[in-house]
């Protein structure tokens, strides 16, 4: 199988191969790299920035979910206290 570098077009080489058990099956992974070290540095920089961006998005999503749950809990608490006050007035 030919795997060309998306940046420079050179044929990529296998850096390492490893197996991982997923459920009842084993999956074989091949970590590929560009033979040109300068090109690979550029690729690594892009991959790192994408990883940071994905992590930031994940963190923001988790924060928004937590804020939503807190808002729901506060609204529920407010409704319950309002119901209790209305019940005590009667």
Secondary structure, DSSP 8 states (H G I E B T S, - for coil): ---B-TTT--B-EEEEEEEEEETTEEEEEEEEE-SSHHHHHHHHHHHHHHHHHHHHHHHHHHHHHHHHHHHHHHHHHHHHHHHHHHHHH-
